[in-house]
Structure formats: C-alpha cells, structure tokens
C-alpha cells in the first residue's frame, strides 16, 4: 500500500498548473494593447478638381486610324490604300498632327502580315505609339 500512495503523491507533484502562467500572459497582452500608440500614417494630400472645373480634352489630337478588312484591304480616311502607300499617308497625316498615334482596326479574319507591315510603316514614319483593335463582324 505504501508504494501505491507514494506513486499517487509523485503523480500529483508532477502535474504543473498552467492557470497562473495564462493569467500573466493575458495581463501582459492587455498591457501591450493599452500602451500601444496608434499613429496615423501621413499620406499625400491629393486635390481633385470639381466636375465643373474639369476641362474637356482637346479635340485636336485626332489619331491616325488604319482599317484592315477581312480580305486584307487597307483603308485610311474612307479610301482604299495600297500597302506600299501606307507609310506616305501616315507621314502626311503625322505632319498635320504631330501628337497623333496610329490605331489599326483589323478584322479578326485579316492576317497578321498586314498588321506587321502597317506597324513597320508607322515606325519608319517615327510613330512609336501603335495600337491594334480587333473587330468582329
């Protein structure tokens, strides 16, 4: 019987009560939350114009639009253009409006070769802003 009582006494001493440690952890957590200083970060002040003050975009910046049909025909300014004359027409329109960009409206059935030729012609005319719009019919 003595060995049984000794074994029970040893098992009671081996258990560690974690309740006081958890109390201390919660008290420290509350302390750090209460003493933490919440600083509002300063940002960049942005002044936005009112809708009444907004200026309309100038209508002078007309882009150069090149249309490509499904049969790879090139159209500029409502007239059909030969592939060899694309650069000359882009250069002429660029002289009229130096800020213009080239927008290629290609049919989804047109070939990529035509787009490449038009983009190369625009780049040789010193226009590096070339956009492609694919339209489906």
N, CA, C and O atoms as CSV, one atom per row, in Angstrom:
chain,resi,resn,atom,element,x,y,z
A,1,UNK,N,N,0.799,-1.189,0.000
A,1,UNK,CA,C,0.000,0.000,0.000
A,1,UNK,C,C,0.852,1.269,0.000
A,1,UNK,O,O,0.500,2.300,-0.573
A,2,UNK,N,N,1.948,1.136,0.650
A,2,UNK,CA,C,2.806,2.302,0.693
A,2,UNK,C,C,3.288,2.697,-0.703
A,2,UNK,O,O,3.386,3.886,-1.006
A,3,UNK,N,N,3.581,1.742,-1.532
A,3,UNK,CA,C,4.072,2.055,-2.874
A,3,UNK,C,C,2.981,2.700,-3.727
A,3,UNK,O,O,3.261,3.524,-4.598
A,4,UNK,N,N,1.729,2.310,-3.462
A,4,UNK,CA,C,0.630,2.911,-4.203
A,4,UNK,C,C,0.464,4.358,-3.805
A,4,UNK,O,O,0.254,5.219,-4.659
A,5,UNK,N,N,0.557,4.641,-2.495
A,5,UNK,CA,C,0.413,6.025,-2.027
A,5,UNK,C,C,1.571,6.894,-2.509
A,5,UNK,O,O,1.375,8.055,-2.868
A,6,UNK,N,N,2.776,6.327,-2.516
A,6,UNK,CA,C,3.921,7.092,-2.988
A,6,UNK,C,C,3.749,7.447,-4.478
A,6,UNK,O,O,4.042,8.566,-4.897
A,7,UNK,N,N,3.276,6.488,-5.252
A,7,UNK,CA,C,3.076,6.711,-6.673
A,7,UNK,C,C,2.025,7.796,-6.916
A,7,UNK,O,O,2.193,8.610,-7.825
A,8,UNK,N,N,0.963,7.828,-6.138
A,8,UNK,CA,C,-0.056,8.862,-6.264
A,8,UNK,C,C,0.495,10.212,-5.855
A,8,UNK,O,O,0.179,11.219,-6.488
A,9,UNK,N,N,1.306,10.262,-4.818
A,9,UNK,CA,C,1.894,11.521,-4.356
A,9,UNK,C,C,2.856,12.075,-5.401
A,9,UNK,O,O,2.888,13.285,-5.624
A,10,UNK,N,N,3.637,11.218,-6.040
A,10,UNK,CA,C,4.570,11.661,-7.061
A,10,UNK,C,C,3.833,12.171,-8.296
A,10,UNK,O,O,4.276,13.146,-8.904
A,11,UNK,N,N,2.718,11.542,-8.688
A,11,UNK,CA,C,1.976,11.987,-9.873
A,11,UNK,C,C,1.296,13.319,-9.619
A,11,UNK,O,O,1.129,14.108,-10.550
A,12,UNK,N,N,0.894,13.595,-8.368
A,12,UNK,CA,C,0.294,14.896,-8.065
A,12,UNK,C,C,1.335,15.992,-8.117
A,12,UNK,O,O,1.023,17.108,-8.534
A,13,UNK,N,N,2.550,15.717,-7.711
A,13,UNK,CA,C,3.610,16.718,-7.743
A,13,UNK,C,C,4.107,16.953,-9.169
A,13,UNK,O,O,4.592,18.044,-9.468
A,14,UNK,N,N,4.004,15.981,-10.041
A,14,UNK,CA,C,4.500,16.113,-11.402
A,14,UNK,C,C,3.602,16.994,-12.268
A,14,UNK,O,O,4.091,17.547,-13.253
A,15,UNK,N,N,2.346,17.151,-11.963
A,15,UNK,CA,C,1.445,18.000,-12.739
A,15,UNK,C,C,1.767,19.466,-12.495
A,15,UNK,O,O,1.971,19.886,-11.356
A,16,UNK,N,N,1.812,20.246,-13.582
A,16,UNK,CA,C,2.079,21.679,-13.476
A,16,UNK,C,C,0.790,22.405,-13.804
A,16,UNK,O,O,0.147,22.130,-14.817
A,17,UNK,N,N,0.425,23.323,-12.947
A,17,UNK,CA,C,-0.793,24.109,-13.158
A,17,UNK,C,C,-0.440,25.320,-14.028
A,17,UNK,O,O,0.364,26.162,-13.631
A,18,UNK,N,N,-1.053,25.402,-15.226
A,18,UNK,CA,C,-0.753,26.468,-16.184
A,18,UNK,C,C,-1.641,27.693,-16.021
A,18,UNK,O,O,-1.442,28.686,-16.720
A,19,UNK,N,N,-2.603,27.649,-15.127
A,19,UNK,CA,C,-3.531,28.763,-14.961
A,19,UNK,C,C,-2.824,30.064,-14.574
A,19,UNK,O,O,-3.130,31.095,-15.174
A,20,UNK,N,N,-1.900,30.081,-13.612
A,20,UNK,CA,C,-1.240,31.345,-13.295
A,20,UNK,C,C,-0.413,31.883,-14.466
A,20,UNK,O,O,-0.338,33.095,-14.666
A,21,UNK,N,N,0.207,30.988,-15.239
A,21,UNK,CA,C,1.005,31.446,-16.377
A,21,UNK,C,C,0.101,32.073,-17.441
A,21,UNK,O,O,0.471,33.089,-18.029
A,22,UNK,N,N,-1.065,31.496,-17.701
A,22,UNK,CA,C,-2.001,32.075,-18.660
A,22,UNK,C,C,-2.517,33.423,-18.179
A,22,UNK,O,O,-2.711,34.335,-18.983
A,23,UNK,N,N,-2.739,33.557,-16.884
A,23,UNK,CA,C,-3.156,34.847,-16.330
A,23,UNK,C,C,-2.099,35.906,-16.599
A,23,UNK,O,O,-2.423,37.027,-16.993
A,24,UNK,N,N,-0.847,35.556,-16.389
A,24,UNK,CA,C,0.239,36.518,-16.617
A,24,UNK,C,C,0.311,36.890,-18.103
A,24,UNK,O,O,0.506,38.060,-18.432
A,25,UNK,N,N,0.157,35.920,-18.995
A,25,UNK,CA,C,0.213,36.198,-20.433
A,25,UNK,C,C,-0.930,37.122,-20.838
A,25,UNK,O,O,-0.713,38.064,-21.599
A,26,UNK,N,N,-2.130,36.876,-20.351
A,26,UNK,CA,C,-3.256,37.750,-20.682
A,26,UNK,C,C,-3.069,39.150,-20.123
A,26,UNK,O,O,-3.416,40.127,-20.788
A,27,UNK,N,N,-2.536,39.268,-18.932
A,27,UNK,CA,C,-2.284,40.598,-18.349
A,27,UNK,C,C,-1.250,41.337,-19.186
A,27,UNK,O,O,-1.394,42.535,-19.429
A,28,UNK,N,N,-0.203,40.634,-19.633
A,28,UNK,CA,C,0.809,41.289,-20.477
A,28,UNK,C,C,0.209,41.701,-21.826
A,28,UNK,O,O,0.522,42.773,-22.343
A,29,UNK,N,N,-0.636,40.864,-22.385
A,29,UNK,CA,C,-1.292,41.201,-23.643
A,29,UNK,C,C,-2.150,42.446,-23.504
A,29,UNK,O,O,-2.095,43.340,-24.349
A,30,UNK,N,N,-2.927,42.508,-22.461
A,30,UNK,CA,C,-3.761,43.690,-22.203
A,30,UNK,C,C,-2.888,44.918,-22.006
A,30,UNK,O,O,-3.222,45.997,-22.495
A,31,UNK,N,N,-1.766,44.768,-21.291
A,31,UNK,CA,C,-0.861,45.894,-21.044
A,31,UNK,C,C,-0.320,46.436,-22.370
A,31,UNK,O,O,-0.305,47.648,-22.585
A,32,UNK,N,N,0.126,45.539,-23.262
A,32,UNK,CA,C,0.695,46.000,-24.525
A,32,UNK,C,C,-0.360,46.599,-25.445
A,32,UNK,O,O,-0.059,47.525,-26.198
A,33,UNK,N,N,-1.566,46.102,-25.402
A,33,UNK,CA,C,-2.630,46.683,-26.223
A,33,UNK,C,C,-2.983,48.079,-25.742
A,33,UNK,O,O,-3.169,48.993,-26.545
A,34,UNK,N,N,-3.074,48.240,-24.435
A,34,UNK,CA,C,-3.452,49.537,-23.871
A,34,UNK,C,C,-2.349,50.566,-24.073
A,34,UNK,O,O,-2.640,51.727,-24.360
A,35,UNK,N,N,-1.093,50.167,-23.930
A,35,UNK,CA,C,0.006,51.134,-24.011
A,35,UNK,C,C,0.494,51.374,-25.433
A,35,UNK,O,O,1.291,52.285,-25.656
A,36,UNK,N,N,0.038,50.582,-26.400
A,36,UNK,CA,C,0.477,50.783,-27.782
A,36,UNK,C,C,-0.070,52.100,-28.298
A,36,UNK,O,O,-1.230,52.442,-28.072
A,37,UNK,N,N,0.776,52.821,-28.987
A,37,UNK,CA,C,0.324,54.094,-29.557
A,37,UNK,C,C,-0.004,53.858,-31.026
A,37,UNK,O,O,0.830,53.376,-31.792
A,38,UNK,N,N,-1.208,54.200,-31.399
A,38,UNK,CA,C,-1.652,54.034,-32.763
A,38,UNK,C,C,-1.444,55.350,-33.487
A,38,UNK,O,O,-2.143,56.331,-33.233
A,39,UNK,N,N,-0.484,55.362,-34.382
A,39,UNK,CA,C,-0.122,56.577,-35.102
A,39,UNK,C,C,-0.755,56.530,-36.480
A,39,UNK,O,O,-0.635,55.539,-37.201
A,40,UNK,N,N,-1.422,57.601,-36.833
A,40,UNK,CA,C,-1.993,57.682,-38.172
A,40,UNK,C,C,-0.871,58.072,-39.125
A,40,UNK,O,O,-0.198,59.088,-38.947
A,41,UNK,N,N,-0.691,57.233,-40.141
A,41,UNK,CA,C,0.358,57.491,-41.118
A,41,UNK,C,C,-0.028,58.694,-41.965
A,41,UNK,O,O,-1.171,58.828,-42.403
A,42,UNK,N,N,0.938,59.554,-42.183
A,42,UNK,CA,C,0.653,60.713,-43.025
A,42,UNK,C,C,0.811,60.298,-44.477
A,42,UNK,O,O,1.758,59.595,-44.831
A,43,UNK,N,N,-0.109,60.730,-45.309
A,43,UNK,CA,C,-0.091,60.367,-46.723
A,43,UNK,C,C,0.049,61.603,-47.582
A,43,UNK,O,O,0.308,62.701,-47.091
A,44,UNK,N,N,-0.123,61.405,-48.839
A,44,UNK,CA,C,-0.043,62.502,-49.792
A,44,UNK,C,C,-1.421,63.130,-49.919
A,44,UNK,O,O,-2.419,62.432,-50.094
A,45,UNK,N,N,-1.465,64.413,-49.832
A,45,UNK,CA,C,-2.724,65.139,-49.979
A,45,UNK,C,C,-2.989,65.330,-51.469
A,45,UNK,O,O,-2.157,65.883,-52.188
A,46,UNK,N,N,-4.136,64.876,-51.919
A,46,UNK,CA,C,-4.498,64.983,-53.326
A,46,UNK,C,C,-5.653,65.959,-53.459
A,46,UNK,O,O,-6.686,65.816,-52.805
A,47,UNK,N,N,-5.465,66.942,-54.307
A,47,UNK,CA,C,-6.551,67.892,-54.548
A,47,UNK,C,C,-7.177,67.540,-55.897
A,47,UNK,O,O,-6.542,67.673,-56.943
A,48,UNK,N,N,-8.398,67.100,-55.857
A,48,UNK,CA,C,-9.117,66.712,-57.066
A,48,UNK,C,C,-9.969,67.875,-57.553
A,48,UNK,O,O,-10.599,68.560,-56.748
A,49,UNK,N,N,-9.994,68.101,-58.844
A,49,UNK,CA,C,-10.836,69.194,-59.345
A,49,UNK,C,C,-12.304,68.790,-59.312
A,49,UNK,O,O,-12.651,67.614,-59.426
A,50,UNK,N,N,-13.142,69.783,-59.155
A,50,UNK,CA,C,-14.577,69.529,-59.203
A,50,UNK,C,C,-14.995,69.210,-60.631
A,50,UNK,O,O,-14.256,69.473,-61.579
A,51,UNK,N,N,-16.172,68.648,-60.772
A,51,UNK,CA,C,-16.672,68.307,-62.105
A,51,UNK,C,C,-16.873,69.563,-62.950
A,51,UNK,O,O,-16.730,69.523,-64.172
A,52,UNK,N,N,-17.201,70.664,-62.305
A,52,UNK,CA,C,-17.418,71.913,-63.039
A,52,UNK,C,C,-16.102,72.506,-63.529
A,52,UNK,O,O,-16.076,73.209,-64.539
A,53,UNK,N,N,-15.015,72.228,-62.821
A,53,UNK,CA,C,-13.720,72.800,-63.170
A,53,UNK,C,C,-12.958,71.950,-64.179
A,53,UNK,O,O,-11.981,72.416,-64.765
A,54,UNK,N,N,-13.389,70.728,-64.386
A,54,UNK,CA,C,-12.669,69.827,-65.289
A,54,UNK,C,C,-12.735,70.355,-66.718
A,54,UNK,O,O,-13.782,70.777,-67.208
A,55,UNK,N,N,-11.592,70.312,-67.352
A,55,UNK,CA,C,-11.529,70.787,-68.730
A,55,UNK,C,C,-11.710,69.608,-69.675
A,55,UNK,O,O,-11.271,68.492,-69.398
A,56,UNK,N,N,-12.348,69.876,-70.767
A,56,UNK,CA,C,-12.531,68.830,-71.774
A,56,UNK,C,C,-11.211,68.597,-72.492
A,56,UNK,O,O,-10.412,69.518,-72.664
A,57,UNK,N,N,-10.996,67.369,-72.905
A,57,UNK,CA,C,-9.773,67.044,-73.632
A,57,UNK,C,C,-9.801,67.755,-74.984
A,57,UNK,O,O,-10.847,67.850,-75.626
A,58,UNK,N,N,-8.664,68.243,-75.397
A,58,UNK,CA,C,-8.656,68.944,-76.692
A,58,UNK,C,C,-8.990,67.986,-77.822
A,58,UNK,O,O,-8.483,66.866,-77.882
A,59,UNK,N,N,-9.847,68.446,-78.707
A,59,UNK,CA,C,-10.289,67.595,-79.815
A,59,UNK,C,C,-9.306,67.616,-80.977
A,59,UNK,O,O,-9.527,66.955,-81.991
A,60,UNK,N,N,-8.222,68.374,-80.834
A,60,UNK,CA,C,-7.254,68.478,-81.913
A,60,UNK,C,C,-6.436,67.208,-82.071
A,60,UNK,O,O,-5.949,66.933,-83.168
A,61,UNK,N,N,-6.270,66.438,-81.027
A,61,UNK,CA,C,-5.423,65.248,-81.107
A,61,UNK,C,C,-6.188,64.102,-81.756
A,61,UNK,O,O,-6.617,63.162,-81.088
A,62,UNK,N,N,-6.345,64.200,-83.041
A,62,UNK,CA,C,-7.041,63.173,-83.805
A,62,UNK,C,C,-6.031,62.094,-84.167
A,62,UNK,O,O,-4.964,62.386,-84.705
A,63,UNK,N,N,-6.373,60.853,-83.871
A,63,UNK,CA,C,-5.475,59.737,-84.147
A,63,UNK,C,C,-5.561,59.327,-85.602
A,63,UNK,O,O,-6.538,59.618,-86.292
A,64,UNK,N,N,-4.528,58.650,-86.052
A,64,UNK,CA,C,-4.482,58.128,-87.410
A,64,UNK,C,C,-5.068,56.719,-87.369
A,64,UNK,O,O,-4.490,55.820,-86.758
A,65,UNK,N,N,-6.202,56.532,-88.014
A,65,UNK,CA,C,-6.896,55.245,-87.988
A,65,UNK,C,C,-6.685,54.535,-89.320
A,65,UNK,O,O,-6.963,55.078,-90.389
A,66,UNK,N,N,-6.185,53.304,-89.223
A,66,UNK,CA,C,-5.978,52.464,-90.403
A,66,UNK,C,C,-6.872,51.243,-90.232
A,66,UNK,O,O,-6.745,50.516,-89.247
A,67,UNK,N,N,-7.769,51.014,-91.175
A,67,UNK,CA,C,-8.684,49.875,-91.082
A,67,UNK,C,C,-8.229,48.779,-92.038
A,67,UNK,O,O,-7.818,49.049,-93.167
A,68,UNK,N,N,-8.311,47.527,-91.562
A,68,UNK,CA,C,-7.954,46.369,-92.371
A,68,UNK,C,C,-9.188,45.480,-92.447
A,68,UNK,O,O,-9.746,45.093,-91.420
A,69,UNK,N,N,-9.612,45.160,-93.665
A,69,UNK,CA,C,-10.810,44.331,-93.853
A,69,UNK,C,C,-10.442,42.851,-93.755
A,69,UNK,O,O,-9.275,42.493,-93.599
A,70,UNK,N,N,-11.459,42.007,-93.848
A,70,UNK,CA,C,-11.245,40.560,-93.779
A,70,UNK,C,C,-10.419,40.054,-94.957
A,70,UNK,O,O,-9.727,39.042,-94.846
A,71,UNK,N,N,-10.492,40.755,-96.080
A,71,UNK,CA,C,-9.721,40.354,-97.269
A,71,UNK,C,C,-8.387,41.096,-97.353
A,71,UNK,O,O,-7.799,41.188,-98.430
A,72,UNK,N,N,-7.904,41.628,-96.224
A,72,UNK,CA,C,-6.606,42.317,-96.093
A,72,UNK,C,C,-6.500,43.595,-96.919
A,72,UNK,O,O,-5.404,43.963,-97.340
A,73,UNK,N,N,-7.612,44.274,-97.157
A,73,UNK,CA,C,-7.578,45.580,-97.817
A,73,UNK,C,C,-7.325,46.632,-96.741
A,73,UNK,O,O,-7.846,46.528,-95.630
A,74,UNK,N,N,-6.535,47.634,-97.069
A,74,UNK,CA,C,-6.185,48.695,-96.124
A,74,UNK,C,C,-6.962,49.949,-96.502
A,74,UNK,O,O,-6.951,50.378,-97.656
A,75,UNK,N,N,-7.641,50.534,-95.504
A,75,UNK,CA,C,-8.438,51.737,-95.712
A,75,UNK,C,C,-7.966,52.820,-94.752
A,75,UNK,O,O,-7.789,52.582,-93.557
A,76,UNK,N,N,-7.767,54.022,-95.304
A,76,UNK,CA,C,-7.431,55.196,-94.491
A,76,UNK,C,C,-8.265,56.359,-95.004
A,76,UNK,O,O,-8.347,56.580,-96.213
A,77,UNK,N,N,-8.873,57.093,-94.111
A,77,UNK,CA,C,-9.683,58.271,-94.443
A,77,UNK,C,C,-10.729,57.944,-95.509
A,77,UNK,O,O,-10.894,58.689,-96.476
A,78,UNK,N,N,-11.422,56.844,-95.331
A,78,UNK,CA,C,-12.516,56.399,-96.200
A,78,UNK,C,C,-12.094,56.139,-97.641
A,78,UNK,O,O,-12.905,56.285,-98.556
A,79,UNK,N,N,-10.844,55.758,-97.854
A,79,UNK,CA,C,-10.398,55.363,-99.183
A,79,UNK,C,C,-9.405,54.208,-99.064
A,79,UNK,O,O,-8.666,54.085,-98.087
A,80,UNK,N,N,-9.419,53.373,-100.095
A,80,UNK,CA,C,-8.551,52.202,-100.093
A,80,UNK,C,C,-7.129,52.629,-100.425
A,80,UNK,O,O,-6.894,53.434,-101.326
A,81,UNK,N,N,-6.170,52.059,-99.659
A,81,UNK,CA,C,-4.764,52.425,-99.813
A,81,UNK,C,C,-3.975,51.163,-100.165
A,81,UNK,O,O,-4.248,50.085,-99.636
A,82,UNK,N,N,-3.001,51.302,-101.057
A,82,UNK,CA,C,-2.096,50.198,-101.368
A,82,UNK,C,C,-1.098,50.042,-100.209
A,82,UNK,O,O,-0.778,51.010,-99.519
A,83,UNK,N,N,-0.621,48.826,-100.010
A,83,UNK,CA,C,0.306,48.581,-98.898
A,83,UNK,C,C,1.578,49.414,-99.022
A,83,UNK,O,O,2.167,49.797,-98.011
A,84,UNK,N,N,2.001,49.693,-100.233
A,84,UNK,CA,C,3.219,50.484,-100.439
A,84,UNK,C,C,3.013,51.957,-100.133
A,84,UNK,O,O,3.987,52.677,-99.915
A,85,UNK,N,N,1.761,52.428,-100.111
A,85,UNK,CA,C,1.480,53.849,-99.875
A,85,UNK,C,C,1.108,54.142,-98.424
A,85,UNK,O,O,0.799,55.286,-98.090
A,86,UNK,N,N,1.131,53.153,-97.577
A,86,UNK,CA,C,0.727,53.354,-96.182
A,86,UNK,C,C,1.676,54.315,-95.477
A,86,UNK,O,O,1.231,55.225,-94.779
A,87,UNK,N,N,2.985,54.117,-95.656
A,87,UNK,CA,C,3.962,54.975,-94.974
A,87,UNK,C,C,3.814,56.431,-95.402
A,87,UNK,O,O,3.885,57.330,-94.564
A,88,UNK,N,N,3.611,56.673,-96.686
A,88,UNK,CA,C,3.473,58.050,-97.176
A,88,UNK,C,C,2.222,58.708,-96.596
A,88,UNK,O,O,2.255,59.882,-96.225
A,89,UNK,N,N,1.132,57.970,-96.518
A,89,UNK,CA,C,-0.098,58.532,-95.955
A,89,UNK,C,C,0.043,58.787,-94.456
A,89,UNK,O,O,-0.439,59.800,-93.950
A,90,UNK,N,N,0.687,57.893,-93.762
A,90,UNK,CA,C,0.896,58.105,-92.320
A,90,UNK,C,C,1.802,59.308,-92.091
A,90,UNK,O,O,1.555,60.102,-91.184
A,91,UNK,N,N,2.840,59.450,-92.898
A,91,UNK,CA,C,3.743,60.601,-92.769
A,91,UNK,C,C,2.994,61.907,-93.025
A,91,UNK,O,O,3.199,62.893,-92.317
A,92,UNK,N,N,2.117,61.911,-94.046
A,92,UNK,CA,C,1.334,63.114,-94.358
A,92,UNK,C,C,0.401,63.476,-93.196
A,92,UNK,O,O,0.312,64.641,-92.807
A,93,UNK,N,N,-0.303,62.459,-92.637
A,93,UNK,CA,C,-1.210,62.728,-91.528
A,93,UNK,C,C,-0.444,63.115,-90.256
A,93,UNK,O,O,-0.935,63.896,-89.441
A,94,UNK,N,N,0.738,62.570,-90.102
A,94,UNK,CA,C,1.564,62.913,-88.934
A,94,UNK,C,C,2.044,64.356,-89.028
A,94,UNK,O,O,2.167,65.035,-88.009
A,95,UNK,N,N,2.316,64.829,-90.239
A,95,UNK,CA,C,2.733,66.220,-90.419
A,95,UNK,C,C,1.601,67.174,-90.051
A,95,UNK,O,O,1.847,68.264,-89.534
A,96,UNK,N,N,0.367,66.764,-90.316
A,96,UNK,CA,C,-0.778,67.600,-89.955
A,96,UNK,C,C,-1.023,67.595,-88.450
A,96,UNK,O,O,-1.450,68.603,-87.888
A,97,UNK,N,N,-0.755,66.469,-87.797
A,97,UNK,CA,C,-0.994,66.349,-86.357
A,97,UNK,C,C,0.173,65.582,-85.722
A,97,UNK,O,O,0.160,64.351,-85.715
A,98,UNK,N,N,1.177,66.284,-85.191
A,98,UNK,CA,C,2.371,65.617,-84.668
A,98,UNK,C,C,2.119,64.759,-83.415
A,98,UNK,O,O,2.923,63.884,-83.095
A,99,UNK,N,N,1.027,65.002,-82.721
A,99,UNK,CA,C,0.727,64.248,-81.500
A,99,UNK,C,C,-0.087,62.982,-81.755
A,99,UNK,O,O,-0.416,62.256,-80.817
A,100,UNK,N,N,-0.407,62.719,-82.998
A,100,UNK,CA,C,-1.303,61.607,-83.334
A,100,UNK,C,C,-0.610,60.259,-83.145
A,100,UNK,O,O,0.597,60.118,-83.343
A,101,UNK,N,N,-1.412,59.290,-82.761
A,101,UNK,CA,C,-0.959,57.903,-82.655
A,101,UNK,C,C,-1.659,57.094,-83.724
A,101,UNK,O,O,-2.704,57.501,-84.232
A,102,UNK,N,N,-1.091,55.951,-84.069
A,102,UNK,CA,C,-1.679,55.100,-85.105
A,102,UNK,C,C,-2.522,54.027,-84.431
A,102,UNK,O,O,-2.047,53.324,-83.539
A,103,UNK,N,N,-3.762,53.905,-84.855
A,103,UNK,CA,C,-4.667,52.870,-84.368
A,103,UNK,C,C,-5.050,52.011,-85.567
A,103,UNK,O,O,-5.588,52.508,-86.557
A,104,UNK,N,N,-4.766,50.725,-85.465
A,104,UNK,CA,C,-5.075,49.800,-86.546
A,104,UNK,C,C,-6.318,49.016,-86.145
A,104,UNK,O,O,-6.300,48.265,-85.169
A,105,UNK,N,N,-7.396,49.195,-86.902
A,105,UNK,CA,C,-8.630,48.442,-86.677
A,105,UNK,C,C,-8.629,47.287,-87.673
A,105,UNK,O,O,-8.930,47.459,-88.854
A,106,UNK,N,N,-8.283,46.108,-87.165
A,106,UNK,CA,C,-8.167,44.947,-88.048
A,106,UNK,C,C,-9.355,44.018,-87.839
A,106,UNK,O,O,-9.821,43.822,-86.716
A,107,UNK,N,N,-9.831,43.454,-88.933
A,107,UNK,CA,C,-10.879,42.445,-88.864
A,107,UNK,C,C,-10.261,41.169,-88.301
A,107,UNK,O,O,-9.080,40.899,-88.517
A,108,UNK,N,N,-11.056,40.389,-87.585
A,108,UNK,CA,C,-10.494,39.198,-86.946
A,108,UNK,C,C,-10.061,38.127,-87.947
A,108,UNK,O,O,-9.335,37.202,-87.584
A,109,UNK,N,N,-10.495,38.244,-89.195
A,109,UNK,CA,C,-10.086,37.283,-90.221
A,109,UNK,C,C,-8.925,37.792,-91.069
A,109,UNK,O,O,-8.480,37.091,-91.978
A,110,UNK,N,N,-8.428,38.989,-90.795
A,110,UNK,CA,C,-7.286,39.500,-91.544
A,110,UNK,C,C,-6.003,38.843,-91.032
A,110,UNK,O,O,-5.973,38.292,-89.932
A,111,UNK,N,N,-4.950,38.909,-91.843
A,111,UNK,CA,C,-3.697,38.246,-91.483
A,111,UNK,C,C,-2.811,39.171,-90.657
A,111,UNK,O,O,-2.933,40.395,-90.704
A,112,UNK,N,N,-1.932,38.553,-89.911
A,112,UNK,CA,C,-1.009,39.321,-89.074
A,112,UNK,C,C,0.055,40.005,-89.915
A,112,UNK,O,O,0.674,40.966,-89.459
A,113,UNK,N,N,0.278,39.533,-91.127
A,113,UNK,CA,C,1.275,40.127,-92.006
A,113,UNK,C,C,0.921,41.578,-92.345
A,113,UNK,O,O,1.795,42.443,-92.393
A,114,UNK,N,N,-0.349,41.828,-92.577
A,114,UNK,CA,C,-0.793,43.188,-92.904
A,114,UNK,C,C,-0.577,44.115,-91.704
A,114,UNK,O,O,-0.104,45.241,-91.854
A,115,UNK,N,N,-0.930,43.625,-90.516
A,115,UNK,CA,C,-0.715,44.429,-89.303
A,115,UNK,C,C,0.764,44.743,-89.140
A,115,UNK,O,O,1.126,45.871,-88.805
A,116,UNK,N,N,1.613,43.765,-89.370
A,116,UNK,CA,C,3.057,43.970,-89.215
A,116,UNK,C,C,3.564,45.000,-90.212
A,116,UNK,O,O,4.393,45.842,-89.864
A,117,UNK,N,N,3.084,44.945,-91.436
A,117,UNK,CA,C,3.517,45.918,-92.447
A,117,UNK,C,C,3.069,47.332,-92.081
A,117,UNK,O,O,3.822,48.288,-92.268
A,118,UNK,N,N,1.857,47.469,-91.565
A,118,UNK,CA,C,1.366,48.801,-91.176
A,118,UNK,C,C,2.152,49.316,-89.965
A,118,UNK,O,O,2.533,50.486,-89.925
A,119,UNK,N,N,2.395,48.448,-88.985
A,119,UNK,CA,C,3.158,48.864,-87.812
A,119,UNK,C,C,4.578,49.255,-88.191
A,119,UNK,O,O,5.110,50.227,-87.655
A,120,UNK,N,N,5.205,48.514,-89.106
A,120,UNK,CA,C,6.544,48.874,-89.569
A,120,UNK,C,C,6.536,50.207,-90.309
A,120,UNK,O,O,7.456,51.011,-90.157
A,121,UNK,N,N,5.490,50.443,-91.114
A,121,UNK,CA,C,5.386,51.721,-91.823
A,121,UNK,C,C,5.224,52.878,-90.837
A,121,UNK,O,O,5.785,53.954,-91.044
A,122,UNK,N,N,4.468,52.661,-89.778
A,122,UNK,CA,C,4.292,53.720,-88.769
A,122,UNK,C,C,5.592,53.989,-88.029
A,122,UNK,O,O,5.930,55.139,-87.751
A,123,UNK,N,N,6.318,52.927,-87.712
A,123,UNK,CA,C,7.600,53.115,-87.013
A,123,UNK,C,C,8.633,53.791,-87.913
A,123,UNK,O,O,9.456,54.570,-87.432
A,124,UNK,N,N,8.598,53.504,-89.197
A,124,UNK,CA,C,9.527,54.171,-90.109
A,124,UNK,C,C,9.144,55.635,-90.304
A,124,UNK,O,O,9.967,56.440,-90.741
A,125,UNK,N,N,7.893,55.985,-89.982
A,125,UNK,CA,C,7.455,57.387,-90.017
A,125,UNK,C,C,7.637,58.045,-88.652
A,125,UNK,O,O,7.087,59.117,-88.401
A,126,UNK,N,N,8.410,57.406,-87.767
A,126,UNK,CA,C,8.725,57.899,-86.418
A,126,UNK,C,C,7.505,57.994,-85.512
A,126,UNK,O,O,7.416,58.892,-84.676
A,127,UNK,N,N,6.578,57.079,-85.676
A,127,UNK,CA,C,5.434,56.965,-84.766
A,127,UNK,C,C,5.583,55.642,-84.036
A,127,UNK,O,O,5.512,54.573,-84.642
A,128,UNK,N,N,5.789,55.724,-82.737
A,128,UNK,CA,C,6.031,54.510,-81.952
A,128,UNK,C,C,4.814,54.133,-81.108
A,128,UNK,O,O,4.843,53.132,-80.391
A,129,UNK,N,N,3.769,54.911,-81.186
A,129,UNK,CA,C,2.534,54.590,-80.476
A,129,UNK,C,C,1.561,53.961,-81.457
A,129,UNK,O,O,0.765,54.650,-82.095
A,130,UNK,N,N,1.637,52.633,-81.568
A,130,UNK,CA,C,0.781,51.888,-82.494
A,130,UNK,C,C,-0.084,50.953,-81.686
A,130,UNK,O,O,0.421,50.154,-80.897
A,131,UNK,N,N,-1.394,51.046,-81.878
A,131,UNK,CA,C,-2.343,50.203,-81.148
A,131,UNK,C,C,-3.123,49.343,-82.135
A,131,UNK,O,O,-3.348,49.736,-83.280
A,132,UNK,N,N,-3.527,48.173,-81.676
A,132,UNK,CA,C,-4.288,47.259,-82.512
A,132,UNK,C,C,-5.652,47.035,-81.879
A,132,UNK,O,O,-5.760,46.707,-80.697
A,133,UNK,N,N,-6.691,47.218,-82.683
A,133,UNK,CA,C,-8.064,46.942,-82.247
A,133,UNK,C,C,-8.613,45.888,-83.196
A,133,UNK,O,O,-8.642,46.087,-84.411
A,134,UNK,N,N,-9.044,44.778,-82.639
A,134,UNK,CA,C,-9.607,43.711,-83.464
A,134,UNK,C,C,-11.122,43.779,-83.383
A,134,UNK,O,O,-11.704,43.733,-82.299
A,135,UNK,N,N,-11.749,43.889,-84.538
A,135,UNK,CA,C,-13.207,43.955,-84.548
A,135,UNK,C,C,-13.766,42.700,-85.190
A,135,UNK,O,O,-13.192,42.143,-86.126
A,136,UNK,N,N,-14.884,42.279,-84.669
A,136,UNK,CA,C,-15.541,41.079,-85.171
A,136,UNK,C,C,-16.860,41.475,-85.837
A,136,UNK,O,O,-17.608,42.308,-85.326
A,137,UNK,N,N,-17.117,40.868,-86.962
A,137,UNK,CA,C,-18.375,41.145,-87.671
A,137,UNK,C,C,-19.167,39.880,-87.804
A,137,UNK,O,O,-20.260,39.893,-88.371
